[in-house]
Amino acid sequence: MSKKIILYGSTQCPDCVKTKEALDKEGIHYGFVDILAGLGHLKKFLNLRDQNPQVFGEAAAGGKIGIPTLVVDDRDIYVKDLEGLDLSRLK
């Protein structure tokens, strides 16, 4: 069964572009929400961030937005530091 994967980010964010490239290279299917593409996208991301302070705390403490963010199957959230994430698990 394939996983539902949403990537929150921006096309203007170098880390987000790298994450998209890594997912594409692995052949992982995902939806991309560009948080700067419209107010609705930004609100959706801010709601996710506000509902999960334990996940986004480090980013917020450092004055960061918290992107890129991967949400897997509506429950597992990975913020920014995706280098240690085994992308093959997302297939």
N, C-alpha and C positions, 0 to 999 in steps of 0.2 A: 504494500500500500504506500503510495507516495505521500510525502509530507506537504502540508500547507506552509509555505514560507513567504513572509513579507519582509522586504528590505525597506526601511525608512532611511531616507538620506536626501542628498541634493546632488545634482549634476555639477554643482560648483564646488563640491567638497572632494579634495584629492583622495581622502581615505575611502569615501563612498565609491568613487570611480574604481579604485583598486579592488574593493570588495565585489562590485559588480563584475569586474573582469575575472576575478577568482571563481565566482559562482558560474559564470559563463564557461570558463575553461573546464570546469568539472562537469558541465552539462546539467547543472542543477536548475530546475524550473522554479521561478519565484515571481512574485509580484513586486513592483517597485513603486513606492509612494514618495514622490519628490515633494518634500515638505515646503518648498518655496514655489511650487506650481500653483498654489491657490490657498485661500484661507481655510477651506474645508480640510485640505491635507495637513496643514499646520495644526489645526485644532485637533485632528485625530491623533497626531503624534504627541501633542502636549497633553492630551488626556491619558494616553498610554504612559507617558513619563510621570505625570502627577499621580497616577494610580499605582506606580511601582517605585517608590522612593528608595527602597532597599537596593534596587538594581541600578538606578541612575544617580545614587548619592555621590559616588566618586566624581562623576562627570560634573554634577552640579557644584560640588565643593571646589572644583578646579575652574569654575566659570565657563564650562563647556556646555554645548547643546545636548550632546549625547548621541551623535550620529557618527558613523552608521550604526543602525540598530537592526538586528535580525530577530524576527518573531517566528517561532516554529510551532506549528499546530496550536496557535492561540494561547500557549502557556509558557514555553521556554523563551527567554529573552536574553539576547547577547548584545552587549553594548561595546562599541568601539574596538576593544582589543579582541579581534577575531583571528589573529595570527595563530593562537594556540588551538583554535577550533578545528576539529577533524571534519572537513567539509564532506568527505565521503559518507559520513553518518547522515547527511541531509538528503541523500538520494532516495 
